[in-house]
Amino acid sequence: METIRIQVDAETAQAYEVASQEQIERLQLMLQLWSKEVMGRPQRTLEEMMEDIADQASANGLTPEVLQSILDVTFELS
């Protein structure tokens, strides 16, 4: 695995700083899946990519409930 730096808004950075290790690992998985879809198949529609990402995330244990808990942490800091 390699480390990269990306720019995010202040709220996202703050949410990441207080996230649990499990939430961070799930976010990393989401980013990996998303980047492979976006950079690997630019000819597909956004909706198709989002559906595939959701399917892959579910297959890897990232259920809608887990995703919502990650999002809840982000919005609690707003």
DSSP file (Angstrom, degrees, kcal/mol; ACC not computed):
  #  RESIDUE AA STRUCTURE BP1 BP2  ACC     N-H-->O    O-->H-N    N-H-->O    O-->H-N    TCO  KAPPA ALPHA  PHI   PSI    X-CA   Y-CA   Z-CA
    1    1 A M              0   0    0      0, 0.0     2,-0.3     0, 0.0     0, 0.0   0.000 360.0 360.0 360.0 146.3    0.0    0.0    0.0
    2    2 A E        -     0   0    0      0, 0.0     2,-0.4     0, 0.0     0, 0.0  -0.847 360.0-125.1-119.4 157.5    1.2    3.5   -0.7
    3    3 A T        +     0   0    0     -2,-0.3     2,-0.3     2,-0.0     0, 0.0  -0.855  28.2 178.5-103.2 135.6    0.4    6.8    0.9
    4    4 A I        -     0   0    0     -2,-0.4     2,-0.4     2,-0.0     0, 0.0  -0.871  22.2-130.9-127.3 164.5   -0.9    9.8   -1.1
    5    5 A R        +     0   0    0     -2,-0.3     2,-0.3     2,-0.0    -2,-0.0  -0.967  25.0 178.0-117.3 132.7   -2.0   13.3   -0.1
    6    6 A I        -     0   0    0     -2,-0.4     2,-0.4     2,-0.0    -2,-0.0  -0.967  28.5-118.7-130.3 150.4   -5.3   14.8   -1.3
    7    7 A Q        +     0   0    0     -2,-0.3     2,-0.3     6,-0.0    -2,-0.0  -0.733  38.1 167.9 -88.7 134.7   -6.8   18.2   -0.5
    8    8 A V        -     0   0    0     -2,-0.4     2,-0.0     1,-0.0    -2,-0.0  -0.894  39.2 -88.9-135.7 166.2  -10.2   18.2    1.3
    9    9 A D     >  -     0   0    0     -2,-0.3     4,-2.2     1,-0.1     5,-0.2  -0.272  44.8-102.5 -72.5 167.3  -12.3   20.8    3.0
   10   10 A A  H  > S+     0   0    0      1,-0.2     4,-2.5     2,-0.2     5,-0.2   0.861 119.5  54.1 -60.8 -39.3  -11.8   21.6    6.6
   11   11 A E  H  > S+     0   0    0      2,-0.2     4,-2.4     1,-0.2    -1,-0.2   0.911 109.3  47.8 -63.8 -42.0  -14.9   19.6    7.8
   12   12 A T  H  > S+     0   0    0      2,-0.2     4,-2.3     1,-0.2    -2,-0.2   0.919 111.9  50.0 -64.8 -43.3  -13.7   16.5    6.0
   13   13 A A  H  X S+     0   0    0     -4,-2.2     4,-2.1     1,-0.2    -2,-0.2   0.909 111.6  48.4 -61.5 -42.5  -10.2   16.8    7.5
   14   14 A Q  H  X S+     0   0    0     -4,-2.5     4,-1.4     1,-0.2    -1,-0.2   0.910 110.8  50.4 -65.7 -42.1  -11.7   17.2   11.0
   15   15 A A  H  X S+     0   0    0     -4,-2.4     4,-0.7     1,-0.2     3,-0.2   0.896 110.2  50.8 -62.6 -39.6  -14.0   14.2   10.6
   16   16 A Y  H >< S+     0   0    0     -4,-2.3     3,-0.7     1,-0.2    -1,-0.2   0.898 105.7  56.4 -64.2 -40.4  -11.1   12.1    9.4
   17   17 A E  H 3< S+     0   0    0     -4,-2.1    -1,-0.2     1,-0.2    -2,-0.2   0.826 114.3  37.6 -62.7 -32.5   -9.0   13.1   12.4
   18   18 A V  H 3< S+     0   0    0     -4,-1.4    -1,-0.2    -3,-0.2    -2,-0.2   0.444  91.9 115.7 -99.8   0.0  -11.6   11.9   14.9
   19   19 A A    <<  -     0   0    0     -3,-0.7     2,-0.0    -4,-0.7    -3,-0.0  -0.325  69.3-111.6 -69.1 150.7  -12.7    8.8   12.9
   20   20 A S     >  -     0   0    0      1,-0.1     4,-2.4     4,-0.0     5,-0.2  -0.315  30.1-105.8 -73.4 164.5  -12.1    5.4   14.4
   21   21 A Q  H  > S+     0   0    0      1,-0.2     4,-2.5     2,-0.2     5,-0.2   0.889 122.7  53.1 -59.3 -39.3   -9.5    3.1   12.8
   22   22 A E  H  > S+     0   0    0      2,-0.2     4,-2.1     1,-0.2    -1,-0.2   0.913 108.9  48.5 -63.3 -42.7  -12.4    1.0   11.4
   23   23 A Q  H  > S+     0   0    0      2,-0.2     4,-2.4     1,-0.2    -2,-0.2   0.898 111.2  50.7 -64.6 -39.8  -14.0    4.1    9.8
   24   24 A I  H  X S+     0   0    0     -4,-2.4     4,-2.6     2,-0.2    -2,-0.2   0.923 109.9  49.7 -63.3 -44.5  -10.6    5.1    8.3
   25   25 A E  H  X S+     0   0    0     -4,-2.5     4,-2.0     1,-0.2    -1,-0.2   0.892 112.1  48.0 -63.0 -39.2  -10.1    1.6    6.8
   26   26 A R  H  X S+     0   0    0     -4,-2.1     4,-2.4     2,-0.2    -1,-0.2   0.887 110.9  50.7 -69.1 -38.4  -13.6    1.7    5.3
   27   27 A L  H  X S+     0   0    0     -4,-2.4     4,-2.6     2,-0.2    -2,-0.2   0.910 108.8  52.0 -64.1 -41.5  -13.1    5.1    3.9
   28   28 A Q  H  X S+     0   0    0     -4,-2.6     4,-2.3     1,-0.2    -2,-0.2   0.904 109.4  50.0 -60.9 -40.8   -9.8    4.0    2.4
   29   29 A L  H  X S+     0   0    0     -4,-2.0     4,-2.6     2,-0.2     5,-0.2   0.922 109.8  50.8 -63.0 -44.1  -11.6    1.1    0.8
   30   30 A M  H  X S+     0   0    0     -4,-2.4     4,-2.7     1,-0.2    -2,-0.2   0.921 111.0  48.4 -59.8 -44.0  -14.2    3.4   -0.6
   31   31 A L  H  X S+     0   0    0     -4,-2.6     4,-2.8     2,-0.2     5,-0.2   0.892 110.6  51.1 -64.6 -39.5  -11.6    5.7   -2.1
   32   32 A Q  H  X S+     0   0    0     -4,-2.3     4,-2.0     2,-0.2    -2,-0.2   0.944 113.4  44.5 -62.1 -47.6   -9.8    2.7   -3.7
   33   33 A L  H  X S+     0   0    0     -4,-2.6     4,-1.8     1,-0.2    -2,-0.2   0.922 115.4  48.0 -63.2 -44.4  -12.9    1.4   -5.3
   34   34 A W  H  X S+     0   0    0     -4,-2.7     4,-2.8    -5,-0.2     5,-0.2   0.926 110.9  49.6 -63.9 -45.9  -14.0    4.9   -6.5
   35   35 A S  H  X S+     0   0    0     -4,-2.8     4,-2.5     1,-0.2     5,-0.4   0.875 109.1  52.3 -65.6 -36.2  -10.6    5.8   -7.9
   36   36 A K  H  X S+     0   0    0     -4,-2.0     4,-1.4    -5,-0.2    -1,-0.2   0.901 113.7  44.5 -64.4 -39.6  -10.4    2.5   -9.9
   37   37 A E  H  X S+     0   0    0     -4,-1.8     4,-1.7    -5,-0.2    -2,-0.2   0.939 117.4  42.9 -69.6 -47.5  -13.8    3.1  -11.4
   38   38 A V  H  < S+     0   0    0     -4,-2.8    -2,-0.2     1,-0.2    -3,-0.2   0.918 124.0  34.7 -68.4 -44.0  -13.2    6.8  -12.2
   39   39 A M  H  < S+     0   0    0     -4,-2.5    -1,-0.2    -5,-0.2    -2,-0.2   0.718 120.3  48.8 -85.0 -21.2   -9.7    6.4  -13.6
   40   40 A G  H  < S+     0   0    0     -4,-1.4    -2,-0.2    -5,-0.4    -3,-0.2   0.759 122.7  23.1 -90.9 -25.9  -10.2    3.0  -15.2
   41   41 A R    ><  +     0   0    0     -4,-1.7     3,-1.5    -5,-0.2    -1,-0.2  -0.506  59.8 160.9-141.5  68.3  -13.4    3.5  -17.1
   42   42 A P  T 3  S+     0   0    0      0, 0.0    -1,-0.1     0, 0.0    -4,-0.1   0.671  70.5  70.3 -67.9 -13.9  -14.1    7.2  -17.9
   43   43 A Q  T 3  S+     0   0    0      2,-0.1     2,-0.1     0, 0.0    -2,-0.0   0.597  82.1  91.7 -78.5  -9.8  -16.6    6.3  -20.7
   44   44 A R  S <  S-     0   0    0     -3,-1.5     2,-0.1    -7,-0.2    -3,-0.0  -0.486  84.2-105.1 -84.3 154.7  -19.2    5.0  -18.2
   45   45 A T     >  -     0   0    0     -2,-0.1     4,-2.2     1,-0.1     5,-0.2  -0.367  26.7-115.2 -73.8 158.4  -21.9    7.2  -16.7
   46   46 A L  H  > S+     0   0    0      1,-0.2     4,-2.7     2,-0.2     5,-0.2   0.903 116.9  54.3 -59.4 -41.9  -21.6    8.5  -13.2
   47   47 A E  H  > S+     0   0    0      1,-0.2     4,-2.2     2,-0.2    -1,-0.2   0.909 108.0  49.0 -61.0 -42.9  -24.7    6.5  -12.2
   48   48 A E  H  > S+     0   0    0      1,-0.2     4,-2.2     2,-0.2    -1,-0.2   0.917 112.6  48.2 -62.8 -43.0  -23.2    3.2  -13.6
   49   49 A M  H  X S+     0   0    0     -4,-2.2     4,-2.7     1,-0.2    -2,-0.2   0.916 110.9  50.5 -63.7 -42.6  -20.0    3.9  -11.7
   50   50 A M  H  X S+     0   0    0     -4,-2.7     4,-2.4     1,-0.2    -1,-0.2   0.887 109.8  50.5 -64.4 -38.8  -21.8    4.6   -8.5
   51   51 A E  H  X S+     0   0    0     -4,-2.2     4,-2.2     2,-0.2    -1,-0.2   0.924 112.5  46.4 -64.3 -44.1  -23.9    1.4   -8.8
   52   52 A D  H  X S+     0   0    0     -4,-2.2     4,-2.7     2,-0.2     5,-0.2   0.908 111.9  50.8 -64.7 -41.9  -20.7   -0.7   -9.3
   53   53 A I  H  X S+     0   0    0     -4,-2.7     4,-2.9     1,-0.2    -1,-0.2   0.915 110.3  50.0 -61.7 -42.9  -19.0    1.0   -6.4
   54   54 A A  H  X S+     0   0    0     -4,-2.4     4,-2.4     2,-0.2    -1,-0.2   0.909 111.4  48.9 -62.2 -42.3  -21.9    0.3   -4.2
   55   55 A D  H  X S+     0   0    0     -4,-2.2     4,-2.2     2,-0.2    -2,-0.2   0.929 114.4  44.8 -62.7 -45.7  -22.0   -3.3   -5.2
   56   56 A Q  H  X S+     0   0    0     -4,-2.7     4,-1.2     2,-0.2    -2,-0.2   0.898 112.4  51.7 -66.7 -40.3  -18.2   -3.7   -4.6
   57   57 A A  H  <>S+     0   0    0     -4,-2.9     5,-3.1    -5,-0.2     3,-0.4   0.919 110.4  48.8 -62.6 -43.6  -18.4   -1.9   -1.3
   58   58 A S  H ><5S+     0   0    0     -4,-2.4     3,-1.8     1,-0.2    -1,-0.2   0.906 108.1  54.2 -61.8 -41.8  -21.2   -4.1   -0.1
   59   59 A A  H 3<5S+     0   0    0     -4,-2.2    -1,-0.2     1,-0.3    -2,-0.2   0.775 109.3  49.8 -63.4 -25.0  -19.3   -7.2   -1.2
   60   60 A N  T 3<5S-     0   0    0     -4,-1.2    -1,-0.3    -3,-0.4    -2,-0.2   0.210 128.4 -94.9 -99.7  14.1  -16.4   -5.9    1.0
   61   61 A G  T < 5S+     0   0    0     -3,-1.8     2,-1.4     1,-0.2    -3,-0.2   0.474  83.8 130.6  93.3   1.9  -18.6   -5.3    4.0
   62   62 A L      < -     0   0    0     -5,-3.1    -1,-0.2    -6,-0.2    -2,-0.1  -0.674  38.0-177.6 -91.8  86.5  -19.4   -1.7    3.6
   63   63 A T     >  -     0   0    0     -2,-1.4     4,-2.5    -5,-0.1     5,-0.2  -0.291  42.9-103.4 -78.0 164.8  -23.1   -1.8    4.1
   64   64 A P  H  > S+     0   0    0      0, 0.0     4,-2.3     0, 0.0     5,-0.1   0.856 123.5  54.8 -56.5 -33.9  -25.4    1.2    3.8
   65   65 A E  H  > S+     0   0    0      2,-0.2     4,-2.0     1,-0.2     5,-0.1   0.911 108.4  46.6 -67.1 -42.3  -25.6    1.3    7.6
   66   66 A V  H  > S+     0   0    0      2,-0.2     4,-1.9     1,-0.2    -1,-0.2   0.926 112.5  50.4 -65.9 -44.0  -21.8    1.4    7.9
   67   67 A L  H  X S+     0   0    0     -4,-2.5     4,-2.5     1,-0.2    -2,-0.2   0.917 109.0  51.9 -59.4 -43.2  -21.6    4.2    5.3
   68   68 A Q  H  X S+     0   0    0     -4,-2.3     4,-2.7     1,-0.2    -1,-0.2   0.888 106.5  53.6 -61.7 -38.6  -24.3    6.2    7.1
   69   69 A S  H  X S+     0   0    0     -4,-2.0     4,-1.5     2,-0.2    -1,-0.2   0.874 109.3  48.9 -65.3 -35.0  -22.3    5.9   10.4
   70   70 A I  H  X S+     0   0    0     -4,-1.9     4,-1.6     2,-0.2    -2,-0.2   0.927 113.1  46.9 -66.5 -44.9  -19.3    7.3    8.6
   71   71 A L  H  X S+     0   0    0     -4,-2.5     4,-2.4     1,-0.2     5,-0.2   0.866 106.5  58.7 -65.3 -35.9  -21.3   10.1    7.1
   72   72 A D  H  X S+     0   0    0     -4,-2.7     4,-1.9     1,-0.2    -1,-0.2   0.894 103.5  52.0 -60.7 -40.2  -22.9   10.8   10.5
   73   73 A V  H  X S+     0   0    0     -4,-1.5     4,-1.0     1,-0.2    -1,-0.2   0.917 109.8  50.2 -61.8 -42.6  -19.5   11.5   12.0
   74   74 A T  H >< S+     0   0    0     -4,-1.6     3,-0.6     1,-0.2     4,-0.3   0.929 113.6  43.5 -61.3 -46.8  -18.8   13.9    9.3
   75   75 A F  H >< S+     0   0    0     -4,-2.4     3,-0.8     1,-0.2    -1,-0.2   0.740 103.9  64.4 -76.6 -22.3  -22.0   15.9    9.7
   76   76 A E  H 3< S+     0   0    0     -4,-1.9    -1,-0.2     1,-0.2    -2,-0.2   0.811 101.0  53.6 -66.7 -28.0  -21.8   15.9   13.5
   77   77 A L  T <<        0   0    0     -4,-1.0    -1,-0.2    -3,-0.6    -2,-0.2   0.581 360.0 360.0 -82.8  -9.2  -18.6   18.0   13.2
   78   78 A S    <         0   0    0     -3,-0.8    -1,-0.2    -4,-0.3    -2,-0.1   0.492 360.0 360.0 -70.0 360.0  -20.4   20.6   11.0
